[in-house]
Amino acid sequence: MTEMFPDHVELEVEKRRGRILIVDDQPLMIRVIHQIFADEHELFMATSGEQALEFCQNNLPDLVLLDVVMPGMDGLETCRRLKKDERTASIPVIFVTGQTTEEEENECWDAGCVDFVNKPVNARTLLKRVRSHLTLKFQSDLLRRLAMLDGLTKLANRRYFDQFLSQEWRRCKRAGKPLSLVLLDIDHFKSYNDSLGHQQGDDSLRMVASAIARKAHRPADLAARYGGEEFAVILPETDLPGAVNIGEQIEQSVRELQIEHPSSPVCNVLTVSIGVASMVPVESSNPELLIKVADQHLYLAKNRGRGQVCAEDNTSS
């Protein structure tokens, strides 16, 4: 989520190469399906429901082909667990099954699948159904991405920032992992706009956004436009020293843009003030507290002269 949204989004989603996870305890069946899709998509294999769930936590596929009858956790339970997890709930699941009774078909639908095919697999039928559901998935992903977009900077917008922060707060609380937040504000941006004009101001916002996105580079990180000339970076599973390091990199990167700011009392180029906070989420706290602490540190950074990073009352230039 760290990359800026492209200026032009490819709408011909049918041409996109998908990531398909094949889950079956029979190696022969995996080979059969692999031969059908090897030239069209990127394929991954799992031989149990447990393996499939673990894979999906670390490498989100675009679609899952899932055997129903497997030892241990069967396909129905695997599908239910995928649908209960907000990170994997939108992944379409197609059951590959030899079971064809009405009751068993209803169990597949109730578990959350989008379709199913019977064994022995008809290659043409499977190809067409996978293509159809991948196209729907890619179209849905595209609409979701556009809804997250800040039109000017191409970073995530405030609405998605709020949603993502709540999601990662819950996830880090379950895992007992730290969640960090970097808040930053462009110094004396009103005077910059007043002296150089709003068009120049918009251009500079885009450049700063690009610098932020380049430093928040992990797939799990989120860079967002928080409002006006304010930006935010969510850093899951990152402790305070790690978050401060990212903040310092961003501060330096913005300076290195060398955007002239003739009316700034801080520096002759555009600078940012940054506040950093980190917490291990617990029951007695909430995401709003993390924002509050980061905002307090941002205020301290401004109060101490701007153009610097502040965290836990310690300032680094």
Stockholm file with secondary structure:
# STOCKHOLM 1.0

chainA/1-317         MTEMFPDHVELEVEKRRGRILIVDDQPLMIRVIHQIFADEHELFMATSGEQALEFCQNNLPDLVLLDVVMPGMDGLETCRRLKKDERTASIPVIFVTGQTTEEEENECWDAGCVDFVNKPVNARTLLKRVRSHLTLKFQSDLLRRLAMLDGLTKLANRRYFDQFLSQEWRRCKRAGKPLSLVLLDIDHFKSYNDSLGHQQGDDSLRMVASAIARKAHRPADLAARYGGEEFAVILPETDLPGAVNIGEQIEQSVRELQIEHPSSPVCNVLTVSIGVASMVPVESSNPELLIKVADQHLYLAKNRGRGQVCAEDNTSS
#=GR chainA/1-317 SS CCSCCCSSCCCCGGGSCCEEEEECSCHHHHHHHHHHHTTTSEEEEESSHHHHHHHHHHSCCSEEEEESCCSSSCHHHHHHHHHHSTTTTTSCEEEEESCCCHHHHHHHHHHTCSEEEESSCCHHHHHHHHHHHHHHHHHHHHHHHHHHBCTTTCSBCHHHHHHHHHHHHHHHHHHTCCEEEEEEEETTHHHHHHHHCHHHHHHHHHHHHHHHHHHSCSTTCEEEEEETTEEEEEEETCCHHHHHHHHHHHHHHHHHTCCBCTTCSSCSBCCEEEEEEEECCCTTCCHHHHHHHHHHHHHHHHHTTSSSEEETTEEEC
#=GC SS_cons         CCSCCCSSCCCCGGGSCCEEEEECSCHHHHHHHHHHHTTTSEEEEESSHHHHHHHHHHSCCSEEEEESCCSSSCHHHHHHHHHHSTTTTTSCEEEEESCCCHHHHHHHHHHTCSEEEESSCCHHHHHHHHHHHHHHHHHHHHHHHHHHBCTTTCSBCHHHHHHHHHHHHHHHHHHTCCEEEEEEEETTHHHHHHHHCHHHHHHHHHHHHHHHHHHSCSTTCEEEEEETTEEEEEEETCCHHHHHHHHHHHHHHHHHTCCBCTTCSSCSBCCEEEEEEEECCCTTCCHHHHHHHHHHHHHHHHHTTSSSEEETTEEEC
//
